[in-house]
Amino acid sequence: MRPPRNARPARRPRSPAQAGAGREGGAAPAGRCWLFGTHAVAAALANPRRVFERLLVTEAEHPALEEAMKAQAGLRIAPEVVPRARLDDLLGAEAVHQGVALLARQLAPLALDEALARPGPVLVLDQVTDPRNVGAILRSAAAFGAACLVVQDRNAPEETAVLAKAASGALESVPIVREVNLSRAIEMLQKAGCWTVGLDAGGTMLDGGSFTNRRVALVLGAEGRGLRRLTRESCDEIAGLYMPGEMESLNVSVAAAVGLYELVRRGMPRGMPSA
């Protein structure tokens, strides 16, 4: 990357970019996904919006899972103790599952106006399709109190085990808003009072003067291509990140984290109420 209405339309068929990342994460029925890893599973189990179907855990990890859940009102699903090889076979050899996996229904989509009722900045992704990048961006969004992540429905990864693992639990606390037309979504953000800043190496330095005491939506493009023309033209300003070293660009997830840090450092209100 260059450093950077309420009515829901019918969902289009998934593009190859939305299918996840190959074998890792295993196959799940439509509308469901396998979540694995202690952080991702614990966060999902604590999320009242989640609907669970199966919880698999190895004998070695079962006591730790029970201990982690003691602080809650109790598990809403009984764990099944299985051999570690069963999880390896189910999720794929590349999956770092840490001995626990949860089959859950995908989270219900949230409309943009609902998401904007939450405090904090907004992140907008322009055709960022790598689930690991999106997961890492969610993790930064949770750390810096972002309200939501807005993506173009057709060109963004679906909720998968790979995305959830990269998010390390943040998938449960930062809602993803899927919009058909990203330029229209940016216009809606502007009408809601957001100052939209496209991150791009060719922009003026992100200095904070233009968004003091404003709610900001950071817009990031895909690596290589960056922001598309219509997306750039829709933003209120195009800004770059201060990078005094030899590198001229950052991975999109790193750029998102640095951009959010700049907003918080300059005193933009942050907040992350419980979902």
C-alpha positions in Angstrom: 0.0 0.0 0.0 1.0 3.6 -0.5 1.0 4.7 3.2 -1.3 4.9 3.0 -29.5 2.9 4.4 -30.3 1.4 6.7 -31.7 -1.0 4.1 -29.2 -3.8 3.5 -28.7 -4.9 -0.1 -28.8 -8.5 -1.0 -25.4 -10.1 -0.6 -23.6 -10.9 -3.8 -21.8 -14.2 -4.5 -18.4 -14.3 -2.8 -15.4 -13.4 -4.9 -12.2 -15.5 -4.6 -10.7 -12.8 -2.4 -13.5 -13.4 0.2 -12.9 -17.1 0.5 -10.2 -16.9 3.1 -6.7 -18.1 2.9 -6.8 -21.7 1.5 -6.7 -24.8 3.6 -5.8 -23.0 6.9 -8.8 -22.7 9.1 -10.7 -25.6 7.7 -14.0 -25.8 5.9 -17.2 -24.7 7.6 -20.9 -24.7 6.6 -22.2 -21.6 4.9 -22.7 -18.6 7.3 -20.4 -20.2 9.8 -16.7 -20.2 10.5 -14.1 -22.0 12.6 -12.4 -19.8 15.1 -9.2 -21.0 16.7 -6.5 -19.9 19.1 -7.0 -19.0 22.7 -7.5 -15.2 22.2 -9.9 -15.5 19.3 -12.0 -18.2 21.0 -12.1 -16.6 24.4 -13.2 -13.3 22.9 -15.9 -15.1 20.9 -17.2 -17.0 23.9 -17.5 -13.7 25.8 -19.4 -12.0 23.0 -23.2 -12.1 23.6 -23.8 -11.5 19.9 -22.1 -14.8 19.0 -24.0 -18.0 18.3 -22.0 -21.2 18.9 -22.4 -24.7 17.5 -19.3 -26.7 18.6 -16.4 -26.1 20.9 -13.5 -28.5 20.5 -10.6 -28.5 23.0 -7.7 -30.9 23.6 -7.3 -32.6 27.0 -4.2 -30.5 27.7 -6.0 -27.2 27.1 -9.3 -28.1 28.7 -8.4 -26.9 32.3 -7.1 -23.6 31.0 -10.3 -23.0 29.0 -12.4 -23.7 32.1 -10.2 -21.3 34.2 -10.5 -18.6 31.6 -14.3 -18.9 31.6 -14.7 -18.7 35.4 -15.0 -14.9 35.3 -18.0 -15.2 33.0 -21.5 -16.3 33.9 -20.7 -19.7 32.4 -20.1 -21.3 29.1 -23.1 -21.3 26.7 -21.8 -24.4 25.1 -20.3 -27.7 26.4 -16.7 -28.3 25.2 -15.9 -31.5 23.4 -12.5 -33.0 24.3 -10.7 -34.2 21.2 -7.2 -35.4 20.3 -4.9 -32.7 19.0 -4.6 -34.6 15.7 -8.3 -34.1 15.2 -7.9 -30.3 15.3 -4.8 -30.6 13.0 -6.9 -32.5 10.5 -9.9 -30.2 10.8 -8.1 -26.9 10.6 -5.1 -27.7 8.5 -1.4 -28.2 9.3 -0.7 -24.5 9.1 -3.3 -23.5 11.7 -1.8 -22.4 15.1 -4.9 -23.5 17.0 -3.3 -23.8 20.5 -5.6 -26.7 21.2 -8.9 -25.0 20.9 -11.4 -24.3 18.1 -15.0 -23.0 18.0 -17.5 -23.4 15.3 -19.7 -20.2 15.4 -22.1 -18.4 13.2 -20.8 -15.3 11.5 -21.6 -12.1 13.2 -24.7 -10.3 12.0 -23.8 -7.2 9.9 -24.1 -3.8 11.3 -25.4 -0.7 9.4 -23.1 2.3 9.2 -25.4 4.6 11.2 -25.5 2.0 14.0 -21.7 1.7 14.0 -21.3 5.5 14.1 -23.2 5.6 17.4 -20.0 4.2 18.9 -17.3 6.8 19.8 -13.9 7.0 18.2 -12.3 7.3 14.7 -13.4 5.2 11.7 -11.2 3.1 9.4 -12.2 2.7 5.7 -10.5 0.0 3.6 -10.5 0.4 -0.2 -10.3 -3.2 -1.6 -7.9 -4.6 1.0 -8.4 -8.3 0.5 -5.8 -10.1 2.6 -7.5 -11.5 5.7 -4.3 -11.3 7.8 -4.0 -7.6 7.0 -7.6 -7.0 7.8 -7.3 -8.9 11.1 -4.2 -7.0 12.1 -6.0 -3.7 11.3 -8.9 -4.8 13.5 -6.4 -5.4 16.3 -5.0 -1.9 16.0 -8.6 -0.5 15.7 -9.5 -2.1 19.0 -6.2 -0.9 20.7 -6.8 2.7 19.6 -10.6 2.8 20.3 -11.9 2.9 16.7 -15.6 2.8 16.2 -15.7 0.5 13.3 -14.1 -0.8 10.1 -15.8 0.0 6.8 -15.1 -2.2 3.8 -16.4 -2.6 0.2 -18.5 -5.8 0.5 -17.4 -7.3 -2.8 -13.7 -6.7 -2.3 -13.0 -7.6 1.3 -12.4 -11.0 3.0 -15.3 -12.8 4.7 -15.2 -13.5 8.4 -12.9 -16.5 8.5 -10.7 -18.3 11.0 -7.6 -16.7 9.5 -9.0 -13.2 9.9 -10.2 -13.9 13.4 -6.8 -15.4 14.5 -4.9 -12.3 13.1 -7.4 -10.0 14.9 -6.6 -11.8 18.2 -10.1 -11.2 19.6 -10.7 -7.8 18.1 -13.2 -9.2 15.6 -15.6 -9.4 18.6 -15.3 -5.8 19.6 -14.8 -3.8 16.4 -17.8 -4.1 14.0 -17.2 -4.5 10.3 -19.6 -2.5 8.1 -19.9 -3.8 4.6 -21.0 -1.3 1.9 -21.5 -1.9 -1.8 -20.3 1.6 -2.9 -17.3 2.9 -1.0 -17.5 6.4 -2.4 -21.1 6.6 -1.2 -20.1 5.3 2.2 -17.5 8.1 2.5 -20.2 10.6 1.6 -22.3 9.2 4.4 -19.4 9.5 6.8 -19.0 13.1 5.8 -22.7 13.9 6.3 -22.4 12.3 9.7 -19.6 14.8 10.6 -16.5 12.8 9.9 -13.4 14.4 8.2 -12.2 11.8 5.7 -8.5 11.5 5.3 -7.0 9.3 2.6 -3.6 8.0 3.5 -1.1 8.1 0.6 2.6 8.7 0.3 2.0 11.6 -2.2 -0.2 13.5 0.2 0.8 16.4 2.5 2.1 15.4 5.9 -0.5 14.3 8.4 -0.2 17.1 10.9 -3.6 17.2 12.6 -4.3 20.9 11.9 -7.3 20.2 9.6 -9.0 17.7 12.0 -8.5 19.3 15.4 -11.6 18.5 17.5 -13.1 16.6 14.5 -14.1 13.0 14.2 -11.8 11.4 11.6 -12.2 8.6 9.2 -8.9 7.2 7.8 -9.1 5.7 4.4 -6.5 3.2 3.3 -6.0 1.5 -0.1 -4.7 -1.9 -1.1 -1.0 -2.5 -1.2 0.6 -1.7 -4.5 -2.3 0.1 -6.1 -3.2 2.3 -3.2 -6.4 4.4 -3.2 -8.5 4.2 -6.3 -9.2 7.4 -8.2 -12.8 7.8 -7.1 -11.9 7.0 -3.5 -9.2 9.6 -3.5 -11.5 12.2 -5.0 -14.2 11.5 -2.3 -11.8 12.2 0.6 -11.6 15.6 2.3 -7.9 15.5 2.2 -5.0 13.2 1.2 -2.2 12.9 3.7 1.0 10.9 4.2 2.8 9.6 7.3 6.0 11.0 8.6 8.8 8.6 7.7 12.3 10.0 8.0 14.0 6.8 7.1 14.8 5.1 3.8 11.5 3.2 3.3 8.9 5.0 1.3 5.9 2.8 2.1 4.4 0.6 4.8 2.3 -2.5 5.0 -1.3 -1.4 5.1 -1.9 -2.8 8.6 1.2 -1.0 9.9 0.0 2.2 8.1 -3.4 1.9 9.8 -1.8 1.5 13.2 0.5 4.5 12.7 -2.4 6.6 11.5 -4.5 5.7 14.4 -1.7 6.4 16.8 -1.3 9.9 15.3 -5.0 10.6 15.8 -4.9 9.5 19.5 -1.6 11.3 20.1 -3.0 14.5 18.8 -5.9 14.3 21.2 -8.8 13.0 19.1 -11.3 11.4 21.5 -11.1 7.6 21.6 -13.4 5.1 23.1 -14.5 1.6 22.9 -17.7 0.8 24.8 -18.6 -2.8 25.1 -20.6 -4.2 22.2 
